[in-house]
């Protein structure tokens, strides 16, 4: 699985502060040749107006397991039920306690180690009405893969999107998670039993 180094030096802006370590997951939700993406609102303290995919940080006391975690995040942010699939990329990013030009919003900086997972939608009607105050989402959209390059992504998602596009180019994208009459793509792992056997499209 592709990954970035996690032993990179801390950003100089952190000074002597040691960051808190947290874990996150991002859901790459595929529906035929479309990917579900979300746009940050103007109130987002880090990347207002930019695009990413649903997901967020693990709630240690509340999430039962990793599948429960990513299902919760997707439900809160876009109102969908999903079938979590296999991870395909590991990476990390840093969140300074004081974003540039803004007042401090975190007690100390955060280092986030994350996994990107391929997911299949169980429902399709998107809504951002369930989001929490810290999500800062303006809207969500099903984006054709051929159009993703025209979207202004948050910086931490760009290398992950490149890995995703290399794995699932628009011209050879599998139809969701395939049925017995539609063979699974090469990156599919049978070790993830939660994926439904979806019917072939009409």
ROSE-4610 file (N, C-alpha, C; in Angstrom, 1 decimal, always signed):
// ROSE-4610
residu = [X/X/X/X/X/X/X/X/X/X/X/X/X/X/X/X/X/X/X/X/X/X/X/X/X/X/X/X/X/X/X/X/X/X/X/X/X/X/X/X/X/X/X/X/X/X/X/X/X/X/X/X/X/X/X/X/X/X/X/X/X/X/X/X/X/X/X/X/X/X/X/X/X/X/X/X/X/X/X/X/X/X/X/X/X/X/X/X/X/X/X/X/X/X/X/X/X/X/X/X/X/X/X/X/X/X/X/X/X/X/X/X/X/X/X/X/X/X/X/X/X/X/X/X/X/X/X/X/X/X/X/X/X/X/X/X/X/X/X/X/X/X/X/X/X/X/X/X/X/X/X/X/X/X/X/X/X/X/X/X/X/X/X/X/X/X/X/X/X/X/X/X/X/X/X/X/X/X/X/X/X/X/X/X/X/X/X/X/X/X/X/X/X/X/X/X/X/X/X/X/X/X/X/X/X/X/X/X/X/X/X/X/X/X/X/X/X/X/X/X/X/X/X/X/X/X/X/X/X/X/X/X/X/X/X/X/X/X/X/X/X/X/X/X/X/X/X/X/X/X/X/X/X/X/X/X/X/X/X/X/X/X/X/X/X/X/X/X/X/X/X/X/X/X/X/X/X/X/X/X/X/X/X/X/X/X/X/X/X/X/X/X/X/X/X/X/X/X/X/X/X/X/X/X/X/X/X/X/X/X/X/X/X/X/X/X/X/X/X/X/X/X/X/X/X/X/X/X/X/X/X/X/X/X/X/X/X/X/X/X/X/X/X/X/X/X/X/X/X/X/X/X/X/X/X/X/X/X/X/X/X/X/X/X/X/X/X/X/X/X/X/X/X/X/X/X/X/X/X/X/X/X/X/X/X/X/X/X/X/X/X/X/X/X/X/X/X/X/X/X/X/X/X/X/X/X/X/X/X/X/X/X/X/X/X/X/X/X/X/X/X/X/X/X/X/X/X/X/X/X/X/X/X/X/X/X/X/X/X/X/X/X/X/X/X/X/X/X/X/X/X/X/X/X/X/X/X/X/X/X/X/X/X/X/X/X/X/X/X/X/X/X/X/X/X/X/X/X/X/X/X/X/X/X/X/X/X/X/X/X/X/X/X/X/X/X/X/X/X/X/X/X/X/X/X/X/X/X/X/X/X/X/X/X/X/X/X/X/X/X/X/X/X/X/X/X/X/X/X/X/X/X/X/X/X/X/X/X/X/X/X/X/X/X/X/X/X/X/X/X/X/X/X/X/X/X/X/X/X/X/X/X/X/X/X/X/X/X/X/X/X/X/X/X/X/X/X/X/X/X/X/X/X/X/X/X/X/X/X/X/X/X/X/X/X/X/X/X/X/X/X/X/X/X/X/X]
num = [1/1/1/2/2/2/3/3/3/4/4/4/5/5/5/6/6/6/7/7/7/8/8/8/9/9/9/10/10/10/11/11/11/12/12/12/13/13/13/14/14/14/15/15/15/16/16/16/17/17/17/18/18/18/19/19/19/20/20/20/21/21/21/22/22/22/23/23/23/24/24/24/25/25/25/26/26/26/27/27/27/28/28/28/29/29/29/30/30/30/31/31/31/32/32/32/33/33/33/34/34/34/35/35/35/36/36/36/37/37/37/38/38/38/39/39/39/40/40/40/41/41/41/42/42/42/43/43/43/44/44/44/45/45/45/46/46/46/47/47/47/48/48/48/49/49/49/50/50/50/51/51/51/52/52/52/53/53/53/54/54/54/55/55/55/56/56/56/57/57/57/58/58/58/59/59/59/60/60/60/61/61/61/62/62/62/63/63/63/64/64/64/65/65/65/66/66/66/67/67/67/68/68/68/69/69/69/70/70/70/71/71/71/72/72/72/73/73/73/74/74/74/75/75/75/76/76/76/77/77/77/78/78/78/79/79/79/80/80/80/81/81/81/82/82/82/83/83/83/84/84/84/85/85/85/86/86/86/87/87/87/88/88/88/89/89/89/90/90/90/91/91/91/92/92/92/93/93/93/94/94/94/95/95/95/96/96/96/97/97/97/98/98/98/99/99/99/100/100/100/101/101/101/102/102/102/103/103/103/104/104/104/105/105/105/106/106/106/107/107/107/108/108/108/109/109/109/110/110/110/111/111/111/112/112/112/113/113/113/114/114/114/115/115/115/116/116/116/117/117/117/118/118/118/119/119/119/120/120/120/121/121/121/122/122/122/123/123/123/124/124/124/125/125/125/126/126/126/127/127/127/128/128/128/129/129/129/130/130/130/131/131/131/132/132/132/133/133/133/134/134/134/135/135/135/136/136/136/137/137/137/138/138/138/139/139/139/140/140/140/141/141/141/142/142/142/143/143/143/144/144/144/145/145/145/146/146/146/147/147/147/148/148/148/149/149/149/150/150/150/151/151/151/152/152/152/153/153/153/154/154/154/155/155/155/156/156/156/157/157/157/158/158/158/159/159/159/160/160/160/161/161/161/162/162/162/163/163/163/164/164/164/165/165/165/166/166/166/167/167/167/168/168/168/169/169/169/170/170/170/171/171/171/172/172/172/173/173/173/174/174/174/175/175/175/176/176/176/177/177/177/178/178/178/179/179/179/180/180/180/181/181/181/182/182/182/183/183/183/184/184/184/185/185/185/186/186/186/187/187/187/188/188/188/189/189/189/190/190/190/191/191/191/192/192/192/193/193/193/194/194/194/195/195/195/196/196/196/197/197/197/198/198/198/199/199/199/200/200/200/201/201/201/202/202/202]
x = [+0.8/+0.0/+0.9/+0.6/+1.5/+1.3/+2.4/+2.4/+3.5/+3.3/+4.4/+5.1/+6.4/+7.2/+6.5/+6.5/+6.0/+7.1/+8.4/+9.5/+10.0/+9.2/+9.6/+9.7/+10.6/+10.8/+9.5/+9.3/+8.1/+8.3/+7.2/+7.3/+7.9/+8.7/+9.4/+8.5/+7.3/+6.3/+5.8/+6.0/+5.6/+6.5/+7.7/+8.7/+9.0/+8.8/+9.1/+7.9/+6.7/+5.5/+5.5/+5.1/+5.0/+3.6/+3.3/+1.9/+1.2/-0.1/-0.9/-1.1/-1.0/-1.2/-2.6/-3.2/-4.6/-4.7/-5.7/-5.9/-7.2/-7.1/-8.3/-8.5/-9.7/-10.0/-10.7/-10.5/-11.2/-11.8/-13.1/-13.9/-13.9/-13.4/-13.5/-14.7/-15.8/-17.1/-17.4/-17.3/-17.5/-18.9/-19.5/-20.8/-20.6/-20.4/-20.1/-18.9/-19.0/-17.8/-17.8/-18.4/-18.5/-17.9/-17.2/-16.7/-17.4/-17.8/-18.4/-17.4/-17.6/-16.6/-17.4/-16.7/-17.3/-16.5/-17.2/-16.5/-16.5/-15.4/-15.2/-16.0/-16.6/-17.3/-16.3/-16.8/-16.0/-15.5/-16.2/-15.8/-14.7/-14.3/-13.2/-11.9/-11.3/-10.1/-8.8/-8.8/-7.6/-7.7/-8.8/-8.9/-10.3/-10.7/-12.1/-12.2/-13.4/-13.7/-13.1/-12.2/-11.5/-12.3/-11.9/-12.7/-11.8/-12.6/-11.9/-13.0/-12.7/-13.7/-14.1/-15.3/-15.8/-14.8/-14.8/-14.0/-13.5/-12.9/-12.4/-11.7/-11.5/-10.7/-11.5/-10.8/-11.4/-11.8/-13.0/-13.4/-13.2/-12.1/-11.6/-12.7/-13.4/-14.4/-15.8/-16.0/-17.3/-17.4/-16.3/-16.3/-16.0/-16.9/-16.7/-15.5/-15.3/-14.2/-14.0/-13.1/-12.7/-13.9/-14.6/-15.8/-16.8/-17.1/-18.0/-17.6/-16.3/-15.8/-16.0/-15.7/-15.9/-17.4/-18.2/-19.6/-20.2/-19.8/-20.2/-19.8/-18.5/-18.1/-18.8/-19.1/-19.8/-21.2/-21.9/-23.3/-23.4/-22.4/-22.5/-22.2/-21.3/-20.9/-21.8/-22.2/-23.0/-24.3/-24.7/-25.9/-26.1/-25.0/-25.1/-24.8/-25.4/-25.0/-24.1/-23.0/-22.0/-21.6/-20.9/-20.3/-18.8/-18.1/-16.6/-15.9/-14.9/-14.1/-12.6/-11.7/-10.3/-9.6/-8.6/-7.7/-6.8/-6.4/-5.5/-4.3/-4.3/-3.3/-3.2/-1.9/-1.6/-0.8/-1.1/-0.4/-0.6/+0.0/-0.2/-0.2/-0.8/-0.7/-0.6/-0.3/-0.2/-1.2/-1.8/-2.7/-2.1/-1.6/-1.1/-2.2/-1.8/-2.8/-3.3/-2.5/-2.9/-2.7/-3.8/-3.6/-3.1/-2.4/-1.8/-2.8/-2.5/-3.3/-4.6/-4.7/-5.9/-5.6/-6.6/-6.3/-6.2/-5.6/-5.4/-6.8/-6.9/-8.1/-7.9/-6.6/-6.3/-5.4/-5.5/-4.6/-3.1/-2.9/-1.5/-1.7/-0.6/-0.7/-1.0/-1.6/-2.0/-1.3/-0.8/-0.3/-1.3/-1.8/-2.9/-2.3/-2.4/-2.0/-3.3/-3.4/-4.7/-4.7/-5.8/-6.0/-7.1/-6.9/-7.9/-8.5/-9.9/-10.6/-11.5/-11.6/-12.6/-13.9/-15.0/-16.3/-17.3/-18.4/-19.5/-20.8/-21.6/-22.7/-23.9/-24.5/-25.8/-27.0/-26.9/-27.9/-27.2/-28.0/-27.4/-27.8/-28.8/-29.2/-28.3/-27.6/-26.6/-27.2/-26.7/-27.2/-26.1/-25.8/-24.8/-25.5/-26.8/-27.6/-27.1/-26.5/-26.1/-24.7/-24.0/-22.7/-22.6/-21.4/-21.1/-20.5/-20.4/-19.9/-18.5/-17.7/-16.3/-16.1/-17.1/-17.0/-16.7/-17.4/-17.3/-17.5/-18.6/-18.9/-20.0/-19.7/-20.7/-21.7/-21.1/-22.0/-21.2/-21.9/-21.4/-21.8/-21.0/-21.4/-20.8/-21.6/-21.0/-20.3/-19.0/-18.1/-17.7/-17.9/-17.4/-15.8/-15.3/-13.8/-13.1/-13.6/-12.9/-12.8/-13.6/-13.6/-12.9/-12.4/-11.8/-10.6/-9.8/-8.6/-8.9/-10.2/-10.6/-11.0/-10.9/-11.3/-10.1/-10.3/-9.2/-9.2/-8.3/-8.3/-7.5/-7.9/-7.1/-5.7/-4.6/-3.3/-3.0/-3.5/-3.2/-3.8/-4.8/-5.5/-4.9/-4.1/-3.6/-2.8/-1.9/-1.1/-2.0/-3.0/-3.9/-4.8/-5.2/-6.1/-5.2/-4.0/-3.1/-3.0/-2.9/-2.9/-4.2/-5.3/-6.6/-6.8/-6.4/-6.5/-5.7/-4.5/-3.7/-4.3/-5.0/-5.6/-6.9/-7.7/-9.0/-9.1/-8.4/-8.5/-9.9/-10.4/-11.8/-12.1/-11.2/-11.6/-11.7/-11.2/-11.3/-11.9/-12.7/-13.3/-14.2/-14.1/-15.1/-16.4/-17.5/-18.9/-19.1/-18.9/-19.0/-18.2/-18.8/-18.2/-19.0/-18.4/-19.1/-19.8/-20.8/-21.5/-20.8/-21.2/-20.6/-20.4/-21.3/-21.2/-20.3/-19.8/-18.8/-17.6/-16.6/-15.4/-14.9/-14.4/-13.8/-12.5/-12.2/-11.0/-9.8/-8.6/-7.4/-7.1/-7.5/-7.2/-8.1/-9.2/-10.2/-9.6/-9.9/-9.4/-10.6/-10.7/-11.8/-11.8/-10.8/-10.7/-11.7/-12.4/-13.3/-14.8/-15.4/-16.7/-17.9/-17.7/-18.8/-19.3/-18.6/-19.0/-20.2/-21.3/-22.5/-22.3/-23.0/-23.0/-24.0/-23.6/-24.5/-25.0/-26.2/-26.7/-26.1/-26.0/-25.4/-26.4/-25.8/-26.6/-27.5/-28.7/-29.6/-29.2]
y = [-1.2/+0.0/+1.2/+2.2/+3.4/+4.2/+4.8/+5.6/+6.6/+7.7/+8.7/+8.3/+8.8/+8.6/+9.3/+8.6/+9.2/+9.6/+9.6/+10.0/+11.4/+12.1/+13.4/+14.4/+15.4/+16.3/+17.2/+17.6/+18.5/+19.8/+20.4/+21.7/+22.7/+23.6/+24.6/+25.5/+25.7/+26.6/+26.0/+24.7/+24.1/+24.5/+25.0/+25.4/+24.1/+24.3/+23.3/+22.5/+22.8/+22.1/+20.8/+19.7/+18.4/+18.2/+17.7/+17.6/+16.4/+16.5/+15.4/+14.5/+13.1/+12.2/+11.7/+11.8/+11.3/+10.5/+9.7/+8.9/+9.3/+9.3/+9.7/+8.7/+8.7/+8.0/+8.9/+8.7/+9.4/+8.4/+8.7/+7.7/+8.2/+7.4/+7.6/+6.7/+7.4/+6.7/+6.8/+5.6/+5.5/+5.0/+5.7/+5.3/+5.4/+4.2/+4.1/+5.0/+6.0/+6.8/+8.1/+8.2/+9.4/+9.2/+10.2/+10.2/+11.3/+11.0/+12.0/+12.9/+14.2/+15.2/+16.2/+16.8/+17.9/+19.2/+20.3/+21.6/+22.3/+22.7/+23.4/+24.8/+25.1/+26.4/+27.6/+28.8/+30.0/+30.1/+29.4/+29.5/+28.5/+27.6/+26.7/+27.4/+27.1/+27.9/+27.6/+26.5/+26.0/+26.1/+25.6/+25.6/+26.0/+27.2/+27.6/+27.6/+27.0/+26.9/+25.8/+25.1/+24.0/+22.7/+21.7/+20.4/+19.3/+18.3/+17.1/+15.9/+14.8/+13.7/+13.6/+13.0/+12.8/+12.0/+12.4/+11.6/+12.5/+11.9/+12.7/+11.8/+12.4/+11.8/+10.8/+9.8/+8.8/+9.4/+9.0/+9.3/+8.1/+8.1/+6.9/+6.4/+7.2/+6.8/+6.4/+6.8/+6.6/+5.6/+5.5/+4.7/+3.2/+2.3/+0.9/+0.2/+0.5/+0.0/+0.9/+0.5/+1.4/+1.5/+0.5/+0.5/+1.5/+1.3/+2.2/+3.7/+3.9/+5.2/+5.9/+5.2/+5.8/+5.9/+4.9/+5.1/+6.3/+6.5/+7.7/+9.0/+9.1/+10.3/+10.6/+9.6/+9.8/+10.2/+9.6/+9.9/+11.4/+11.8/+13.1/+14.2/+13.9/+14.9/+15.0/+13.8/+13.8/+13.0/+12.5/+11.8/+10.5/+9.8/+8.6/+7.4/+6.2/+5.0/+4.3/+3.8/+3.2/+1.8/+1.1/-0.2/+0.1/+0.1/+0.4/-0.6/-0.2/-1.1/-1.1/-1.6/-1.7/-0.4/-0.2/+0.9/+0.8/+2.0/+1.9/+2.9/+3.8/+4.7/+5.2/+5.3/+5.9/+7.2/+8.1/+9.4/+10.2/+11.4/+12.2/+13.6/+14.4/+15.9/+16.5/+17.8/+18.5/+19.6/+19.8/+20.9/+21.8/+23.0/+23.9/+24.4/+24.7/+25.2/+26.6/+27.3/+28.7/+28.8/+28.6/+28.8/+30.2/+30.3/+31.5/+32.6/+33.7/+34.9/+34.8/+33.7/+33.5/+33.3/+33.4/+33.2/+31.6/+31.3/+29.9/+29.2/+28.0/+27.2/+25.8/+25.4/+24.1/+24.4/+23.6/+23.8/+23.5/+22.6/+22.3/+21.7/+21.7/+21.2/+19.7/+19.3/+17.9/+17.3/+16.1/+15.3/+14.2/+14.2/+13.2/+12.2/+10.9/+9.8/+9.2/+9.0/+8.7/+7.6/+6.9/+5.9/+6.3/+6.2/+6.4/+5.0/+5.0/+3.7/+3.8/+2.8/+2.7/+2.3/+3.0/+2.6/+2.6/+1.9/+1.8/+2.4/+3.2/+3.8/+2.8/+2.8/+2.0/+2.9/+4.2/+5.2/+6.2/+7.1/+8.0/+9.5/+9.7/+11.1/+11.9/+12.9/+13.6/+14.7/+14.9/+16.1/+16.4/+17.7/+18.1/+18.6/+18.2/+18.7/+18.0/+16.9/+16.2/+16.6/+17.5/+17.8/+18.5/+18.3/+18.9/+20.3/+21.1/+22.4/+22.5/+21.4/+21.5/+21.0/+20.5/+20.0/+21.1/+22.2/+23.4/+23.0/+22.4/+22.0/+22.9/+23.3/+24.1/+23.2/+22.3/+21.4/+20.1/+19.2/+18.0/+17.7/+17.0/+16.8/+15.4/+14.8/+13.6/+14.1/+13.9/+14.5/+13.4/+13.6/+12.6/+12.6/+11.4/+11.3/+12.1/+12.3/+13.1/+14.6/+15.0/+16.4/+16.7/+15.7/+16.0/+16.9/+16.8/+17.7/+19.1/+19.5/+20.9/+21.4/+20.6/+21.0/+21.4/+22.4/+23.0/+22.2/+21.2/+20.3/+20.9/+20.4/+20.8/+20.1/+20.8/+20.3/+18.8/+18.4/+17.1/+16.0/+16.3/+15.3/+15.1/+16.0/+15.9/+14.7/+14.3/+13.0/+11.8/+11.8/+10.7/+10.6/+11.7/+11.8/+11.2/+11.6/+11.1/+9.5/+9.0/+7.5/+6.9/+7.6/+7.1/+7.1/+8.2/+8.3/+7.3/+7.0/+5.9/+4.6/+4.3/+3.0/+2.9/+4.0/+4.0/+5.1/+4.9/+5.9/+6.0/+7.1/+7.3/+6.3/+6.1/+5.3/+3.8/+3.3/+1.9/+1.7/+2.6/+2.5/+1.4/+0.5/-0.5/+0.0/-0.7/-0.2/-0.6/+0.4/+0.2/-1.0/-1.8/-3.1/-4.1/-4.9/-5.6/-6.9/-7.3/-8.5/-9.7/-11.0/-12.1/-12.0/-11.4/-11.2/-10.1/-9.3/-8.2/-8.5/-9.0/-9.4/-8.2/-8.6/-7.5/-7.0/-5.7/-5.1/-5.7/-5.5/-6.2/-5.7/-4.5/-4.0/-4.4/-5.1/-5.6/-6.7/-6.6/-7.7/-8.4/-9.8/-10.5/-10.6/-10.0/-10.0/-8.9/-8.2/-7.2/-7.7/-8.4/-9.0/-8.1/-6.8/-5.9/-5.4/-5.6/-5.1/-5.9/-5.2/-6.0/-6.5/-7.5/-8.0/-7.2/-6.1/-5.2/-5.8/-5.6/-6.1/-5.4/-6.0/-5.3/-4.2/-3.1/-2.0/-2.4/-1.8/-2.1/-1.4]
z = [+0.0/+0.0/+0.0/-0.9/-0.9/+0.3/+0.8/+2.0/+1.9/+2.7/+2.9/+4.2/+4.3/+5.5/+6.7/+7.8/+9.0/+10.0/+9.5/+10.4/+9.9/+9.2/+8.7/+9.9/+9.8/+10.9/+11.0/+12.3/+12.5/+11.8/+11.4/+10.8/+11.8/+11.3/+12.1/+12.9/+12.4/+13.0/+14.4/+14.6/+15.8/+17.0/+16.7/+17.8/+18.7/+20.0/+20.9/+21.2/+20.7/+21.1/+20.4/+21.2/+20.7/+20.3/+19.0/+18.6/+19.2/+19.3/+19.8/+18.5/+18.7/+17.6/+17.6/+16.4/+16.2/+14.9/+14.8/+13.6/+12.9/+11.6/+10.8/+9.6/+9.1/+7.9/+6.9/+5.6/+4.5/+3.6/+3.2/+2.4/+1.0/+0.1/-1.3/-1.8/-1.9/-2.1/-3.6/-4.2/-5.7/-6.0/-7.0/-7.6/-9.1/-9.6/-11.1/-11.4/-12.2/-12.6/-11.8/-10.6/-9.8/-8.5/-7.9/-6.6/-5.8/-4.5/-3.7/-3.1/-3.2/-2.7/-1.9/-1.0/-0.1/-0.2/-0.1/-0.2/+1.2/+1.6/+2.9/+2.8/+3.9/+4.0/+4.2/+4.1/+4.3/+5.7/+6.7/+8.1/+8.4/+7.5/+7.8/+8.1/+9.3/+9.6/+8.9/+8.2/+7.5/+5.9/+5.3/+3.9/+3.4/+3.6/+3.2/+1.7/+1.3/-0.1/-0.9/-0.3/-1.1/-0.9/-1.7/-1.8/-1.2/-0.7/-0.2/-0.2/+0.5/+0.5/+2.0/+2.2/+3.6/+4.5/+5.8/+6.7/+7.8/+8.8/+9.9/+11.0/+12.1/+13.1/+14.0/+14.5/+15.3/+16.7/+17.1/+18.5/+19.3/+20.1/+20.8/+21.8/+22.4/+23.4/+22.8/+21.5/+20.9/+19.8/+19.0/+17.8/+18.2/+17.8/+18.3/+17.6/+16.3/+15.5/+14.3/+13.4/+12.3/+11.3/+11.1/+10.2/+10.8/+12.1/+12.8/+12.7/+12.8/+12.7/+11.3/+10.3/+9.0/+8.6/+9.0/+8.8/+9.5/+10.7/+11.5/+10.8/+10.4/+9.7/+8.5/+7.7/+6.4/+6.7/+7.6/+8.0/+8.5/+9.3/+9.9/+8.8/+7.9/+6.9/+5.7/+5.2/+3.9/+4.0/+5.1/+5.3/+4.5/+4.2/+3.4/+4.4/+4.0/+4.6/+3.6/+4.1/+3.2/+3.6/+2.7/+3.0/+2.9/+4.1/+4.1/+3.3/+2.6/+1.8/+2.2/+1.4/+1.8/+1.8/+2.7/+2.6/+1.4/+0.8/-0.3/-0.2/+0.8/+1.0/+2.4/+2.9/+4.3/+4.1/+4.9/+4.9/+6.2/+6.2/+7.4/+7.1/+8.0/+7.9/+9.3/+9.3/+10.6/+10.6/+11.8/+12.0/+13.1/+12.7/+13.8/+14.7/+15.9/+16.9/+16.5/+15.8/+15.3/+13.8/+13.1/+11.6/+11.3/+10.2/+9.8/+9.7/+10.4/+10.4/+11.2/+12.0/+12.8/+14.3/+15.1/+16.5/+16.8/+17.9/+18.2/+18.3/+17.7/+17.8/+18.4/+18.6/+19.2/+20.4/+21.5/+22.6/+22.3/+21.3/+20.8/+19.4/+18.6/+17.3/+17.3/+16.1/+16.0/+14.8/+15.0/+13.9/+13.6/+12.4/+12.0/+11.1/+11.5/+10.6/+10.1/+8.8/+8.2/+7.2/+7.0/+6.0/+5.0/+3.7/+2.7/+2.4/+2.3/+2.1/+0.9/+0.1/-1.0/-0.3/-0.6/+0.0/-1.1/-0.8/-1.7/-1.1/-1.8/-1.2/-1.1/+0.1/+0.3/+0.0/+0.4/+0.0/-0.9/-1.5/-2.5/-2.3/-1.5/-1.3/-0.3/-0.8/-0.1/+0.7/+1.9/+2.7/+3.7/+3.9/+4.9/+6.2/+6.4/+7.5/+8.9/+8.8/+10.0/+10.5/+9.8/+10.2/+11.6/+12.2/+13.5/+13.3/+14.3/+14.2/+13.7/+13.9/+13.5/+12.1/+11.4/+10.1/+9.0/+9.2/+8.3/+6.8/+6.5/+5.1/+4.5/+3.3/+2.6/+1.8/+1.1/+0.3/-0.1/-0.8/-1.3/-2.7/-3.5/-4.9/-5.4/-6.2/-7.0/-8.2/-8.2/-9.2/-10.2/-11.5/-12.5/-12.4/-12.5/-12.3/-13.3/-14.5/-15.5/-15.2/-14.2/-13.8/-12.5/-11.9/-10.5/-10.6/-11.7/-11.8/-11.8/-12.1/-12.1/-10.7/-9.7/-8.4/-7.5/-6.7/-5.9/-4.6/-4.4/-3.3/-2.1/-0.9/+0.2/+0.0/+0.4/+0.1/+0.6/+1.8/+2.3/+1.5/+0.7/-0.1/-1.5/-1.9/-3.3/-3.6/-2.7/-3.1/-3.0/-2.1/-2.0/-3.3/-3.8/-5.0/-6.2/-6.2/-7.3/-7.2/-6.0/-5.9/-6.3/-5.9/-6.3/-7.8/-8.5/-9.9/-10.7/-10.1/-10.8/-10.7/-9.5/-9.3/-10.0/-10.1/-10.8/-11.8/-12.9/-14.0/-14.5/-15.0/-15.4/-16.5/-17.4/-18.5/-18.2/-17.0/-16.7/-15.3/-14.9/-13.5/-13.4/-12.4/-12.2/-11.8/-12.0/-11.6/-10.1/-9.3/-7.8/-7.4/-6.5/-6.2/-6.9/-7.8/-8.8/-8.2/-9.0/-8.6/-9.3/-9.0/-9.6/-11.1/-11.8/-13.2/-13.7/-12.7/-12.9/-12.0/-12.5/-11.6/-10.8/-9.6/-8.7/-9.3/-9.2/-9.6/-8.9/-9.4/-8.9/-7.5/-7.1/-5.8/-4.7/-5.1/-4.1/-3.3/-2.0/-1.1/-0.5/-0.6/-0.1/+1.5/+2.1/+3.6/+4.2/+3.4/+3.9/+3.6/+4.6/+4.3/+4.3/+4.7/+4.8/+3.5/+2.4/+1.1/+0.6/+0.2/-0.3/-1.7/-2.0/-3.4/-4.2/-4.8/-5.5/-6.8/-7.2/-8.5/-9.6/-10.7/-11.9/-12.3/-12.8/-13.2/-14.4/-14.5/-15.6/-16.9]
